């Protein structure tokens, strides 16, 4: 499990690209743009946020980790 700050997410994206890591990305319009960039860099995404699918995101994240996946998140968000 990797953690980074929202304002530095593209530094992280570049550093770990192409490894198939999972990221949690908001369902917002900004998240659409970020999701496009991250998937182009080789990441897999789980879409959602605290107010929009948070429980589903948490369950999917646990599944990814149990299956041996590596996941990244930004703990400084809502």
N, C-alpha and C positions, 0 to 999 in steps of 0.2 A: 504494500500500500504506500503510494507516494503522495505527499501533500505539498501544495504550493499556494502562493497568493494570487488572487484574481489579476492584479495588475502585472504579474510576471508570467502569465500562463503561456504566452508565446515563446518565452525563453525556454520554458519546460518543453513545449511542443517541439521545438527545434532540436533540443538536446536528446530527446528520447524517441524521435520519429522512427517509423518503420519497424518497431518491435511488437506491434499488435496489442499494445497496452490498451486498457479500457479507461475512458474518461466519463465523468458525469457532466452533462451540459444542459443548461436551462432550455425550456420549451419556448422561450421568448424570441422575438425577432432578432435580437443581437445573438442569441444562442444559435439561430439558424446559420448565421454567417460563421460563427465560431465552429459549429459542427462541420460545415463544409470544409473549412481549413484543416481541422483536425483529421477528418477522414481522408483528405488528400495526402496528409502526412503519415497515414498508415495506422491511425488509431481506430478503435471501435468505441461506439458511444452508447451511453444510457441517457435518455432524455428525460428531464424532469427537474423539479425544485421543491422546496419546502411546501409551497402553496399549490403546486401543480404536479401531483403524482409522487409526492415524497415517499409514501409507504411503498409504492411499487418500485421506485428507484432503490430504496434500501434493500428490498428483497432481491432484486436483480443483482445488486452489488455483492450481497452475501453469496449468492449463487456463483458469481464469477470468481470470488475469492476461494470458495470451497472447491471449485473445479481447477484451482491452481493458477488462475489468471492474475495478472498484475493490474491494479487499478490506481488511478490518480484522481485526486479531488482537491477542491479549494475550500478549506474549512473556514475561511473568513467571510463567506457569503451568508445570506439569510438562512 
